[in-house]
Amino acid sequence: MSEDRSEQPKGWFGKLTQAFSDEPRSREDLLSDLRQASDENLLDSEALTIMEGAMQVSDMQVREAMLPRSQMVVVEADQTPKEFLPVIISSAHSRFPVIGETPDEILGILLAKDLLPLILEGDTESFDLKSKLRPATFVPESKRLNVLLKEFRVTRNHMAIVMDEYGGVSGLITIEDVLEEIVGEIEDEHDSEEDDGNIKPFEENAYIIKALTPVEDFNEYFSVGFPEDDFDTLGGIVTQHFGHLPKKDETVDIDGFTFKVLSADTRRIRLLQVTRNG
């Protein structure tokens, strides 16, 4: 007895159409149908993840995906190239908010690529940071992520400064942050660095070092013997020698090294410039 092939779905599209023959009545029904389609191999797991993420983003606000103010890497408008270049090199970001007298005074956005003339010409004395700034985009914490993504696409902006209800800066958000809510974590070459990426030569006898660098890694790199029993990280040892939580630009000498704080917040040191003396 021959089969009536006209009644069978043909190909992937036909199977998917048959799976959705009963129209979903709610978002929950649609998600259930999508997951069932994935279970039946009509959708692969990555496609399902993207669909679920896209639906979730429409319900999310900027405050749920932003980078908090305490973790922002910023450049101060009155810094010289020698002062801000170590931070830019170490963070490996492509865009940096530039602040004025206070962290709430955002003057604009500095693109790392706009520093290429500085490197080529080598004229750090006459470099005018403010002339290189791009306009900053400001958004409220309550803005919907799907609306922000559409605005990013239309304006071709990749970063926005997030403001709280009192007009202060509460963080920043990038187009990558929004896309990661849809497709999952996006790793680049900087995300996959080994631990030795914590220590980067900057100039002769000077290094940019993350404060979270394990003490044993610092000892191995420099062939020294900083104590490893009391503190796990270099930041812990530096903070102990200061006797308080240091602020940006404070320095301390420890066993033949000068440690200068390049970045810190109210809770911890984040980045150090280390010079080996002698």
N, C-alpha and C positions, 0 to 999 in steps of 0.2 A: 504494500500500500504506500503510495507516494505522499510526501508531506506537502502541505499547502504553504509554500515558502512565502507567499504574499502576505501572510498574517504574522511573519516573524520580523522583528526589527533588523534593519540592515546597517551594519557598521556601528561605529562608536556613537554617532549622532542619533541613530535610531534607538540604541539602547538607552541613551540619556533621556531621550524624549519619552520613552516608555516608563522610565523611572519616575518622571515628573508628570505622569498622566493625570494624577490627582493634584489639582492646583493647591499649593500650600496656602493656608489661611492666615498664617502669622509668621513672624521672623523665626520663632522656635520651630515651627513646622518646616520652614525652608532649611534651617540648619540641620534638622533631623534628616531631611531628604538628601542633603549634600553628604552627610556622614554615611548614610546608607549607600549612596552611590560610590563613595570611597571604599566601603566594605566590600562592595560587589565589583571593585576594580574598574568602575566606570570613570573615576577620577583618581589621579595619583595623590599621594599624601601632601606633596608640596602645593598642588593646586588647591586642595582643600584648606590648607593653612592660610594661603593668600586670600581666599574667599572669606574665611572666618575673620581674618584680620581686617579686611576692608569693611566688613559689616561692623566690627567692633569700633573702628576708628570714628565712625559717624556718631558714636555715643560718648566719645572721650573729649576731654578738654585739655588745653595746652598745659595746665598745671600738672597733669598726670604724666606727661612725657618730657617735660623740660629738664634742663640741667640746672640744678640749684645755684644760686648766687655764690655760695661758699666754694663751689667747684669751678667757677668760671676762671679762665685764663685771660687776663686783661693786660693791656699796655697803658701806661700813664703818659699823658700828653707831654709832660715836661721831661721825660726820660731821654737820654741820649741813645744812639744806636748801640753803643757798647753796653748799655744797661738793659735794653729790651731784647737785643738779639739772642742772648742765651736762653731766655724764656721761650722765644719763638722757635728756636732750633730744637730745644728739648721737647716741647709739646707736640711738634710736628703737625699742628693744625694749619688750616689754610686761611682762616679768618679770625680776627681778634677785635673785640670791643675796645675802644680807646676811651679812657675816662679822664675827667678833669680833676677838680679839687676833691671830689668825693666819689664813691662808687656809684652813686645815683646820677651823676652827671655824665651821660654818655654823649661824647662828641661826634662819634662816627665809628665806622668799621674799617680796620686796616686789613688789606689783602696781602698775604705773604708775597704773592707774585709782584706786587708793586714795589717791593724792596730790591728787585733785581738791579735797577740802575745804581742803587747804593753799593751793591757788591761789585758791579762792573767798573764804576767810576772811582770807588774807594774814597769818596769825599764825605767823610762823616761829619766834618765840622760845619758844613753849610747845609746839611740835610734838614729839611723842614717836614717833620712828621705830619703836622696838621694839613699840609697841602696834599697829602696822599690819601686822606680819608674819604671813604664812600659814605653816603647817607645811611643812617641806621633806620631799620624798620621796627616799630614798637607795636606790640599786641598785648591785650589783657589776658590774664590767667584763664579767664572763663571762655575764651574763644574755642570753637569746635575745631578738632584736628582736621576733619575733612574740608572745612572751609579754608583753613590756613594752607593746606596742601594745594588747593585750587589757586589761592592767591600767590603762593610760591611759584607755581607754574606760569601764571599770567605775567607776573612782574619779573620773573627770573631771579628773584632773591633766593639765597640759600640759608639765611640766618635772620632771626628776629629776636629782639630784646623783649623779655616778658616783664610787664609792669603789674604791681599789685594794686589794690583798690585805693591806696593812699598816694599813688604816683611814684613809689619807689621801685627800684629794680629787684625783681625776685628771682631772675634767672635768664637763661637764653634757650632758644630752641632752633634746631636746624632742620632742613628738609630730610636729612638722613635720619634724624630722630623720629620723624613722622613715618617715613618709609619702613623703619624697623618695626614699628607697631603693626605693619601689614605683613611684611615678608619675614620677620624675625631678624636676629642679630646680623649686621653686615660687618664682616671683618675685613680689614685692609692690612697692608704690610706692617703697619705700626702696631696693630692689635696683636699680631702673632710674634712679636719680638721675644727673644730669649731674655733671661734675667740680665745678661751682660749689656742689654740695651738700657739698663738703669744708669750706666756710667758712660758719658760721652766726652771725649777730648774737645776742648773749646779753643784753647790757644796754648802756647808753650807753658807747661807746668800747671795749666788750669783745666778744670773739668766741670761739666754740668752733671749733677748727680741727684737722682730722686731720693727724697728723704726716707722712703720706704725700702731703700736698698738694704738687704740683709747685711749685718756687720761682717759675717764670714765672707761674703762676696767682696766687700770693700777690702778686707784684709788680704784676700787672695789676689785681687787686682793690683794692689799697691805693695804687696809683700810686707805688710806690717802686722802688728799684733794688738789691735784694739780689743778690749775685753768683750767676750761674747756671752758671758753668763748673766749680766744684769739687764742688757737690752738686746732685743732681736734686730732692731733697725738702726741705721745711722742717725735718723732723726731723733731717736731716743737718747743717744749719747750726746748729740749736739745740744738738745734741750737741757739735759742735766748740767752741762758745763755753763750754759747761760744762767741757770738758776731760775729761769722764768720762761714763759712761752714767748720767744722772740718775734719781733716784727720784721717786716721787709727791710733789707739793707743793713740789719745788725750783723756784726761779725764777732767771731771768737776764734782764738788760736788753741789748737789741741795737738800736742805731740808732733810738731813740725808741719802742721797743716793749718791754713786759714779757711774757716768756713763762713761764707756770706749767705744770708738768707735772701733768696730771689723771690720766693712766693710762700705765703703762709696765710692761714685764716685764723679764726678765733679759737680753733681747737688743736691745730697741728701745723708743723712745718710741711711744706709740700715739695719745695725745690731748693737746692743749694748750689752755689758756685764754690768749688774747692780748689785752693791753690796750694801746691806743694812747695814749701819754703826750703831754700838751700839747695 
